[in-house]
């Protein structure tokens, strides 16, 4: 059974933006891991 809740539009927009950022962050992390595995990383001092 689904529940319906009411939140202000500003709160909804904030949550949507955070969800989009989280997806982008996961994509970046996945690409970075792929680069590390393939040896395309330079050591920085």
C-alpha positions as CSV (number, residue, x, y, z in Angstrom):
1,X,0.0,0.0,0.0
2,X,1.4,3.4,-1.0
3,X,1.1,6.4,1.3
4,X,0.7,9.9,0.1
5,X,2.4,12.8,1.9
6,X,2.4,16.5,1.3
7,X,5.6,18.5,1.3
8,X,6.3,22.1,0.1
9,X,7.4,22.4,-3.5
10,X,10.7,23.9,-2.3
11,X,11.4,20.8,-0.3
12,X,10.5,18.5,-3.2
13,X,12.8,20.5,-5.5
14,X,15.7,20.2,-3.0
15,X,15.2,16.5,-2.7
16,X,15.1,16.1,-6.5
17,X,18.3,18.1,-6.9
18,X,20.1,15.9,-4.2
19,X,18.9,12.7,-6.0
20,X,20.4,14.0,-9.3
21,X,23.7,14.9,-7.6
22,X,23.9,11.4,-6.0
23,X,23.4,9.8,-9.4
24,X,26.1,12.0,-11.0
25,X,28.4,11.2,-8.1
26,X,28.0,7.5,-8.5
27,X,28.7,7.7,-12.2
28,X,31.9,9.7,-11.5
29,X,33.0,7.2,-8.9
30,X,32.4,4.3,-11.3
31,X,34.4,5.9,-14.0
32,X,37.2,6.7,-11.6
33,X,37.3,3.1,-10.4
34,X,37.5,2.0,-14.0
35,X,40.4,4.3,-14.6
36,X,42.3,3.0,-11.6
37,X,41.7,-0.6,-12.7
38,X,43.1,0.2,-16.2
39,X,46.1,2.1,-14.8
40,X,45.1,5.5,-16.1
41,X,46.0,7.3,-12.9
42,X,48.9,9.7,-12.2
43,X,50.4,10.1,-8.7
44,X,50.2,13.7,-7.5
45,X,52.5,15.0,-4.7
